[in-house]
Each structure stands twice: as structure tokens, then as C-alpha cells.
Amino acid sequence: MRRRAKRRPSTSARLKAARALHHAGKSAAAEDAYRAILAADPTCADALRGLTLLALPQGDFDSALSHMLAAVKAGPCNGDHWHLLGRIRLDIGDLDHAAADLTRALKRRPTDSIGAHLDLALCHARRGAWAKSLAIAKMLLKRAPANTFALRAAATAAQTLDRTDLAEQYYKRAVAAHPDDAGGWEGLARIARKRGQTHAALSHLDKATRLDPGDAELAYMRRVVAAEMTPAWHFNMMNDTARNTAFAAAIRRQVKRGHLVFEVGTGAGLLAMLAARAGAKVVTCEANPAIAVTAREIIKRNGLTDRIAVVNKPSWEVKIGVDLPRPADVLIAEIFSGQLLSEDVLPSLEDAKRRLCTPETIVIPAVGVMRGALVQSGSLEALTRVGKVEGFDLSAFNAYTPPLMNLDAPNYALDWLSDPVDLYGFSFQEDDRWPEGTNLVEVTVTKTGRCQGVVQWLWLAVDGETEYENPPLGEKSTRTPHWTPLMYTFPEPLPLTKGQVLRLKVGHDRKGARIEVASDAAG
């Protein structure tokens, strides 16, 4: 009796077995099975696709591409084959071919048509065809309104096309549908930063970095935005030993146990903590929300949360009975610039003294004075004026000499032509209002020279006993970059003779000052 020959399994059955091995994670066995199929039928597109899917996780794009090119060349292929080929070409940067392959895939109705559309939108974006990318994303959102990738693709395209409002709408939809979408929060942060809304940008980035703490780009962007809204001079200020020592001494002397202290502008909270250490209860305000959060953290780390309340408001929004339980016994306001008048110091102090204090309230600092002297400096003149260069007269460019500039004292060789004089002063303790005004100040020339202008620095009576001063020359000179002295340049260098009396016109508009030679200058 003749034996019947054993029937060989069909290609479909062998593919099913190979896929089972593949899905079970038995990659080597699956590869052998796919290759055995191809040995019998070199044109089996599904076996070639299987080898492709094994090669991709290994990063072997060359083999993956070779397999899929063979698959589509072998004969009629479905949309999934073209989608995979297009995805590979997209990943390796062959964008024109990728766009063509993905378009073919969509005509053949791939299983994952949304994924194919998204890949095509991404491909157009990488090619710079942002309008096409946006059109595909908008079409997808009609089918899947909450699809995170479609929302993000639409937002990115709209933002690149400078359709910022539309981009913001898509990002908002993305985070509303998926609050854990770090990319959506990052997109909102970029839009807020572009609009100058740094507080909102930082808030969005805080959410994004909490969701994706390992993303180095997010972390760096947050640092950049935080730095933009928090000027670097804060570090110079906190490291100014002379300033800190002066304020610590005055606070230790003036603040008593049981006092209520109100501080304008807490920054890192240093002065508030000095007042709390002296025994006071402190309410301190900070308009910058990021700095306010950081100040609370610093105060908590130093164990003073029970004695200090940080109010995230500008001082003029602070109210008695809401933020401050009663008028303050002590008002601390170190919000000065090197010119004394910036940062709205005068309006802020006027408002605080009128609404949040009593006539008996102690003010720290008690007095602030703009102090200055006539100077000459060859190195400074070289930075602010020009004459003949290579035989050419460039002096007309001196019309652009800045009337006011920061003076980084260690980098300039200054020669005083007068003793220091008080240019303009403010008694923060005694007075309640400081209207804009002008002083005429007479300065006696102590040395013959060519005067470039007036160097100006600060003198503070922090209280009745403690002073702070930061002149760039003399025994009290300081090299701290905090409260950098300023230089008020004259339109032209002024020849001066020892013994001469020069009249200066010093004026302020409550926001800044100007110093000029008076019209009847020489005495």
C-alpha cells in the first residue's frame, strides 16, 4: 500500500506561525521563519514586512528599507506596506520619497489611516510645507477632535505660519483633552513668551517639567524664562556684604519683638528674615509670582514660615485687614537702583506711608542721597568719544555719546577733579511726598583737568547710626557690581581749573535723574 505524501503548510499558515513567534518576542526564531518563507517565495511581501519590523527596533534602517523596497517591488501591496515604507523614509530624512509613499498608502486605505495622515503631516512640516501640514491636521481633527498628535501638529504648523491665536487654540484644546501632555504646555509657554507674558510662560513650563522631568530641553527653556523675568542683579545684591551688614545692623537696632514689619519687594526674603530674627511678625510683598514662590521656599527652609507671610502682590495692592492686620510699626523698602529712583521707589513709598503706616512708623532706610563728583578718565573717554582715526575726523559721531551709562568701577581709571558732593537727597523717614524737582549744586574743582562728566553713587542712612556708601574711589570705595555707580557724561569734555566753582543742574522726574552743566556754569 503506497503512503500518501505529507502536505506542505500553506504560505498563510507559515506566516501565521512566524507572526506568533514575532509577537512572543522570539525574534531569532521569527526571522528564521520569515526567511524560510522567502526561500520558497521571494516575492512574499508580508514576510518582507515581517523582517522589516524585526530590523527597525535594532536601528537597522538600511535592512528595513531594503526589505520594504523589495516588498513594494514584488507586486501589489496594501496601504500598510506603503505606510511602513513612508515611515522609514521619513525617519531617515528622505522626505520627498516619504511624502510620495505616504500619499500612496492613504489611497490604499491603511489600517492606521490616522497614523498615516499624521506621518504625512509631519513629513510636510519637515519639508517646510506648513500650510499642507496644517490642512491635514485640521482634517484629522474633524475625525478625532481630541487626538493629541493632531492637535500638536496643527498648533505647530499654525505657530510657524505666524497664526499665533490659532496655535494657542490648538494647544489649549490639547491640554484640556490631555492635561498630562507636556508638549501642549510647552507650546503654550512658547506662545506666552513670544507675547512677553513671562509669568504665564513660566507657569506653563512648570507644568511641563513636572510632567516630563527628564526632558533637558524643557528644563533649559524654563531656566531661560526664569532668568528673563528675574534679573541677574539679584545675585549681586544678595552677595553685597556691605549692604547686607548695614541693613542687618539697622534692623537689629530698630526692630523690636512684637513689631509688625511690612516690606516692599522681598526678593529672596533676606531682609524679611532679618526682621523675623529680630522678633517681628513680617508681611512682605513680591509682585513677581516666581520669586514669591521661591521666597516662600527659602523662608520655609529657614524655619520662619510662622513669622513671615509672603503676599504675591505689588505693594499698592496690599490692604490693611486683608493682607496686613494693622498699620506697620516698621516699613522696610530696599528697592533702589544705582540711580536711587528706578523701580517706582518714590510712588511705592508714598503709597505705603499713606495707607499702610502711621506717623510713628520707622522707615528703613531713613534717608537716600545721590552723591557724586567731577571726574576725568582717558579710558572712559575712549569708550564714549572719538576723534581722528587713521587720519580721518570721526568726531561728528560724538553726537551719540550716551548722557548716562553704568560705570563698572574696576574697569575704568578714574581721576577725581572734586570732592564728593550731595546731588539730590530724599528723607524717607521724615517726608511723605517727593515731587519732581531740580537742584543747583556748586562744586569746587580740586584739580585741573579735562572733565568728562559726573560719577554718581549712593549714600544711605539706613537708620540713625548705620550708613552705606559705594563710591568708586577713595577710602570707602567698593568693587561690588551691585548698585553700580553711574556716569553722567557732558556733551563735550570740559576743561577745568583748580579752584574753579562749577554749577551743576540736577533734576529728577521721580523715575530717573539728569545732571547737566548749568547755563551759568563757571564761577
Buried (B, 14 or more C-beta within 10 A) or exposed (E): EEEEEEEEEEBEEBBEBBBEBBEEEBBEBBBEBBEEBBEEEEEBBBBBBBBBBBBBEEEBBEBBBBBBBBBBEBEEBBBBBBBBBBBBBBBBEBBEBBBBBBBBBBEBEBEEBBBBBBBBBBBBBBBEBBEBBBBBBBEBBEEBEEBBBBBBBBBBBBBBBEBBEBBBBBBBBBBEBBEEBBBBBBBBBBBBBEEEBBBBBBBBBBBBBEBBEEBEEBBEBBEEBBEEBBEEBEEBBEEBEBBBEBBBBBBBBBBEEEBBBBBBBBBBBBBBBBBBBBEBBBBBBBBBBBBBBBBBBBBEEBEBBEBBBBBBBBBBEBEBEEBBEEBBBBBBBBBBBBBBBEBBBBBBBBBBBEBBBEEEBBBBBBBBBBBBBBBBBEEBBEBBBBEEEEEEEEEEEBEEBEBBBEBEBEEBEBBBBBEBBEBBBBBBBEEEEBEEEEBEBEBBBBBEBBBBBBBBBBBBBBBEEBBBBBBBBEEBBBEBBBBBBBBBBBEEBBEBEEEBEBBBBBBBEBBEBEBBBBEEBEE
